[in-house]
Amino acid sequence: MHKIVLKKQLSHDMFWLEFEAPYVAAKAKPGQFIIFRVDEFGERVPLTMAASDKDKGTVTIIFQAVGRSTMLLSQLNEGDYIMDVTGPLGNPTETEGLKNVCVVGGGTGNALAYPVAKGLHDVGIHVDMVSGFKTEELIVLEDEFKEAVDNFYLMTDDGSKGEKGFTTDKLKELIDAGNEYDEVITVGPPIMMKFVCKVTEPYGIKTVASLTAIMIDGTGMCGGCRVTVGGETKYACVDGPEFDGQLVDWDVLIARNAYYTEEEKRDREHVCNLTGGVRHYE
Amino acid sequence: MNNDVMKKTPMPSQEPDVRNRNFDEVALGYTEEMAIGEAKRCLNCKHKPCVSGCPVNVRIPEFIEQVANGEFEEAYKIITSTNSLPAICGRVCPQENQCEGKCVRGIKGEAVGVGRLERFVADWHKKHVGNKDVTEIESNGIKVAVIGSGPAGLACAGDLVNKGYKVTVLESLHKEGGVLVYGIPQFRLPKDIVAYEIETLAKKGVEFIHNVVVGKSIYIDDLFDEGYKAVFIGTGAGLPMFMNIEGENLVGVYSANEYLTRINLMKAYKDEYDTPIKRNKNVVVVGAGNVAMDAARCAKRMGADVHVVYRRSRAEMPARAEEIEHAEEEGIKFHLLNNPVRILGDENNCVNRIECIKMELGEPDASGRRRPIPIEGSEYIIEADAVIMALGTRLNNLIKRTTPNLELNERGGLLADENGKTSREGVFAGGDAVTGAATVIRAMGAGKKAATAMDEYLRGLGD
């Protein structure tokens, strides 16, 4: 059982949660993820860590309450317990040899991009951050980003705050303006990551995409998270979660992630009127 | 002695057309009368061929004699002197290749139902004696760690705690039992039996910590730093194998591990659990081992029409005979001497059919089984909205990656001698992690051997 020590609501459906997980905190590095199970009946859900504190033995996640499990998780408060937390899983972000990086985050992906951008900047790498959101009220971590990176570019689809346009537009503009990035790192909806890779490809800029995939165990056992990268089958959990985005078969990944959409929709509708919250058992 | 009864006492079971729609246990178990009757078929041979067929050398004729006399608790004591998990072994061991395969009664008729009797004795003990009087074993204070709570780890932990060690079992998933809980379905091995065995170990003083992935959450070296004097690695062979054919990454193509884990560990078949599972119409399972049978029978219970595709013939099917028979009775269709060529999908990248080719048997191959050869031009299509690959598993090297000087053998498993000693001092290993995918009982045998070797090693340290 993992006690929640801090909870912040970042927007109407985005949450910041810090909880006790000493085993995870002792070994966690930026880019790695955890798997949580909210209660006895819950799914195992992977989430990239936003931060960890070895001394306090805590881990922080930032998540959007979109599916049943994340909605249930968002109903927990400080002092409540998450039933299961496993990690750190996956490989850490590779930073060796990097000097100048552009990080591109979209929607919830910004929450996951934040620790990556901050981690890079903390080790002396020049970081430009392009953050895209649909509209002003969905913007999260604006102040944190400004603090953590060299240049922060805020984009909204409808122009309600920052510049109007997509992250891909801004990225192209920055490259065309003469910024020489050794690498672009992108975290966000697969469809956005796919187009970020399309932008960088003609310039020959290596582009790393952090993938979220359907998984169960997170240790390579189920094979549910397999992705096709450069024609080879890879497991997002043990070979990733970060891959060379220009080699990823995005269409198969997008289809795979949509596999349980119907079931999830049904489950989501049951969150409030059926159980009213997390079901403690035993 | 029931010398004239050539056949095994039949096992009472749920009717095929009833059980293929529920997840309750298929075999219901012998009554006391049936057990005594079956036990009386044993010839009590002097040379005990059955014992030599058992990886943990259960004293078979001795326990059967006690069953014949109605002394069931005595029988239990005899079994558990060498086998700590009889309720599990009685259900899942491939007896026909082990004890029963060597039984003298099997020459003219059917072997004595050793597995069924073992199960009866274990169930009788659980029902009439239970573990309420099991108490903590006095500890010698020496800390040992067991990684993985599958059959190898549980057997090793059981023997070590009995020898007085302070045992901690580390499990990567949220529930203990390894393949016994994520792989083998409820209808073949009820999960309360696994939970009971784990509870018994806990009562004896074994500490279980779940959600710890050794190699990720903690490294082997950390365990020694924390004061553990010896470590047993029983992490199994977890990585699923695929065929590397076209279309294998289409949506709706599962590894058997994923399909079974969704159903067994995550209980996707129960409405109150959140883990999603598709209610498929036509499922093709590729492979013919026990895992393939489990996946096929689960898919049937989820309401699908199920087809098993296997490239060799009936004689080469690796599954237990009983599982194959049960699967056939439940209405699963077998396409033997057939091999998938490619998997095809629709515009959404979802699988909708599988192309197979007919095979014929040629000369024996390296495994001694006749090599299947494709018959040119015999390709045909099976409609399928899900394909489950049950082709075996290989070693997961998460621990190897973070443990210096831990060597692998030529098959990709951990290098260990016959007593489980690895290339690292104080580190032992056994079960599928060493041999590659095998059976529950072999893994248990390896766990027990390693426990003995660890005891010797630890005694040596004290000198």
Boltz contact constraints between the chains, C-beta under 6 A:
constraints:
  - contact:
      token1: [A, 23]
      token2: [B, 212]
      max_distance: 6.0
  - contact:
      token1: [A, 23]
      token2: [B, 217]
      max_distance: 6.0
  - contact:
      token1: [A, 37]
      token2: [B, 174]
      max_distance: 6.0
  - contact:
      token1: [A, 41]
      token2: [B, 272]
      max_distance: 6.0
  - contact:
      token1: [A, 41]
      token2: [B, 273]
      max_distance: 6.0
  - contact:
      token1: [A, 41]
      token2: [B, 274]
      max_distance: 6.0
  - contact:
      token1: [A, 42]
      token2: [B, 274]
      max_distance: 6.0
  - contact:
      token1: [A, 43]
      token2: [B, 274]
      max_distance: 6.0
  - contact:
      token1: [A, 43]
      token2: [B, 275]
      max_distance: 6.0
  - contact:
      token1: [A, 68]
      token2: [B, 274]
      max_distance: 6.0
  - contact:
      token1: [A, 84]
      token2: [B, 174]
      max_distance: 6.0
  - contact:
      token1: [A, 84]
      token2: [B, 211]
      max_distance: 6.0
  - contact:
      token1: [A, 86]
      token2: [B, 211]
      max_distance: 6.0
  - contact:
      token1: [A, 216]
      token2: [B, 261]
      max_distance: 6.0
  - contact:
      token1: [A, 219]
      token2: [B, 172]
      max_distance: 6.0
  - contact:
      token1: [A, 219]
      token2: [B, 213]
      max_distance: 6.0
  - contact:
      token1: [A, 220]
      token2: [B, 239]
      max_distance: 6.0
  - contact:
      token1: [A, 220]
      token2: [B, 396]
      max_distance: 6.0
  - contact:
      token1: [A, 221]
      token2: [B, 238]
      max_distance: 6.0
  - contact:
      token1: [A, 221]
      token2: [B, 257]
      max_distance: 6.0
  - contact:
      token1: [A, 222]
      token2: [B, 257]
      max_distance: 6.0
  - contact:
      token1: [A, 222]
      token2: [B, 258]
      max_distance: 6.0
  - contact:
      token1: [A, 222]
      token2: [B, 261]
      max_distance: 6.0
  - contact:
      token1: [A, 223]
      token2: [B, 240]
      max_distance: 6.0
  - contact:
      token1: [A, 223]
      token2: [B, 255]
      max_distance: 6.0
  - contact:
      token1: [A, 223]
      token2: [B, 258]
      max_distance: 6.0
  - contact:
      token1: [A, 224]
      token2: [B, 258]
      max_distance: 6.0
  - contact:
      token1: [A, 226]
      token2: [B, 249]
      max_distance: 6.0
  - contact:
      token1: [A, 228]
      token2: [B, 249]
      max_distance: 6.0
  - contact:
      token1: [A, 252]
      token2: [B, 249]
      max_distance: 6.0
  - contact:
      token1: [A, 252]
      token2: [B, 349]
      max_distance: 6.0
  - contact:
      token1: [A, 255]
      token2: [B, 251]
      max_distance: 6.0
  - contact:
      token1: [A, 255]
      token2: [B, 348]
      max_distance: 6.0
  - contact:
      token1: [A, 255]
      token2: [B, 349]
      max_distance: 6.0
  - contact:
      token1: [A, 256]
      token2: [B, 251]
      max_distance: 6.0
  - contact:
      token1: [A, 259]
      token2: [B, 251]
      max_distance: 6.0
  - contact:
      token1: [A, 260]
      token2: [B, 276]
      max_distance: 6.0
  - contact:
      token1: [A, 263]
      token2: [B, 276]
      max_distance: 6.0
  - contact:
      token1: [A, 267]
      token2: [B, 274]
      max_distance: 6.0
